[in-house]
Amino acid sequence: MSREIVAGVDGSPESIAAADWAAREALHRGLPLRLAHAWRWEPLDIPLVQDRASQERAADEILREAEATIARSHPDVTLTAEVIRDTPVAALLGTEEHAEMLVIGSRGHGAVAGFLLGSYGQQIIAAATGPVVAVRSRDGRPSEPPVGDVLVGQLGSPEDSAAALGFAFATAAARGASVRAVRAWSLPPLYAYSPASMRLADEAGGLVPYEEKALREALAPWRERYPEVPVTEHVELGSPGQVLLSAAGAARLLVVGRRARRGAVGPRIGSVAHAALHLAPCPVAVIPQG
């Protein structure tokens, strides 16, 4: 089975914006788009709750309305749609085998409103084995500027950031866009760097040239693979989350990596991804890393 882009829809303006973004990305990449709506019958002993047949019809109506909306806006996209009888998290994660990426809606942004990304969305992002893109709505449309670069955070070693960089370059190549690669660094506390790393920093001419060299080395294989993609390199002193957010205002997409982390209540998405998802003004792609 060929690869596809999968967008979760639930009838909300945010999910329609996500489906719209996914349709445009599908056209850029020459891939089909699959709309998925999760529904599972869970009878509740509450007056006025619809019966199973009514709820099932309502679920089908939500999906068909979303399908019609996307078909009107993007008549050239190859489009399928289905109701998946499962919980939202399990339904979308169950499509990953053939998904190039999952696309979900995100409500609002800001220190408080940003938490409306929702528990389902955070669970999907934390547990996904492939890229997940969170898209906000602005008047029913994706909050993505028509121009701008693909902004990607590069942290750690080239291996640590390979998945995020690969996604960023592939996206930029498909869209005819440029990549802006950002590496943030902070002054280490006493003895934080090993003698070997300090020797390498000295050989590079100091900590700033050392960080610039690390970014160049991480980007080298992707520059070679995508020679048509213009690249801007940016190294800045500061926390990764703050540095990325300060550069995200002019970006059409922010790409961040996520390490597999498990907390007391389940998988976690990490502080950088958390900040990006709740505060970045543009769509955010979260890429699991090895």
C-alpha positions, 0 to 999 in steps of 0.5 A: 500500500502506498504512503498517505497523509492522514488528518483527524477530523471531529467537526471542529474548525481546528480539525477542518483547518488541519485537514485543509493544511494536510490537503495542501501538503498532500498535493505538494508531496504527490500523496493521497489524503485520508480523513479519519473520524473516530467514533465508538459506541459507549452507552451512558445512563444519562437522559437525552443521550442519543441512541447508537444509531443516531450517534453513528449517523452523526459521526458519519455526517461529521466525516462527510461534511469534512470530506465535502469541504476539503473536496471543494477547496482542493479538487485535485487531491486524491481523497478518502474518508472513513469513520474508525470505530475506536477512541481518537488516540487509538484510531489515529495511531492505528493508521500509522503503518501507511501514514507519511504523517498524522495531522491534527487540529490545535486550539488557540495559543498562549500560556493558558489557552495553548493547553487546549491542544487537548489530552488526545492531541498530546497523547497522539504526539507522545506515542506516535512513531512518525511525524505529527503536525499540529495546525491551528485555525484562523477564521477556519483556515490554517494559521500558516503564512503564505511565504516563509521558511521551514524552521527546524531546531537542531539539538545534540549530535547529527544522529539525534536530529537526523529525523527532524532535519530530514523531515524539514528538508523534505518538506521544504523541497516539496514546497519550493521553500528554504530551511532555517536551521537553528541551534541554541546553546547555553553557557555550561556550568562548571565542569559541565563539558568533558575535557574532550569536548572542551578540547574540541571547542578550543580547537574550533576557536571557542564555544560559538565556533564549536556550536557553528561547526556542530550545526554545519556537520549536522546539516551536511548530509541533508544539504547534499541530499537536497542541493536545491533547498536554500539553507540559513544557519543560525546559532544563538545563546539561549534555551532551545524553546525560547530561541526557536519561538523567537524565530517562529514568527516568520516561519511557515512550519516549525519542526522539532524533534522529540525523544521517547520519554515516559513519565509517571502518567505515560509518554511525555513530549519534552519541554521544547516540543511542549513550548512549540506546540503551545506558543508557536504561531505557525503549524508545528511538526513533532518528529520522534527521534531515536 
